[in-house]
Amino acid sequence: MLHCCQRATIIGIYIKNTDITSSKVDRINIASAALEKAISMLQGNGQFNGKFFSDAEYEIPGRLYAQMAEFDRLTNQTKYKDALKQYFASAELVRSGYLDELNYGYAAAHAYAAYRDPYFLDLAVTSWTSARQYTISDQQAASGTIDSKKVDITMLCQGTTLAGGTYWVSNN
């Protein structure tokens, strides 16, 4: 369902001291330890055990994969590159069409940004190709219909076109 008119409440939080006192090396070590802890909870197929994450069981590893790639990008290394290749290959075995899922496509894009490996680019392109059918074109926004959905859409939301908006849920 596309939510065109969402509003967020911003809650002000007063933080007395915003200085970061730990060294860059310490912050990298903390982030690395957190990633390693999460990775240690993955099963052999690159997925978490459903006892931990219930309904989100299949989506959450994709978020972790993105964080692994982003860590490597920010630290200028390839620590997780080979593992990510294995996890993506395993994800396809667990559920074909896994790149239809937002988190896996997002992770593939982050992995490509980190490693510039065509393997990850191909995954990201496959994911976008799947998502593109649920993204509203200029023509669809103007006509008020989208072919892949059985609904009429409003042409404007708060004075702004819906062109470029993507449905979160793919069913009608």
Number of C-alpha atoms within 10 A of each C-alpha: 11 14 11 16 7 6 7 5 5 6 6 6 6 7 6 6 6 7 6 8 8 9 9 10 9 11 13 15 12 12 15 15 12 12 16 12 11 13 18 10 13 14 10 10 15 22 20 22 13 11 8 10 12 10 10 11 15 21 17 15 23 26 15 18 28 22 17 26 26 20 22 21 18 10 12 11 13 16 14 16 20 9 15 21 15 13 20 23 13 16 20 13 12 14 10 10 13 19 26 16 16 17 21 26 26 20 27 28 22 24 32 22 16 23 20 12 12 11 13 24 19 14 21 22 15 17 23 19 13 17 19 14 16 22 19 23 18 14 11 18 20 16 13 16 18 18 11 13 15 10 11 13 19 14 17 14 12 8 7 9 16 23 16 14 15 18 18 14 9 14 10 8
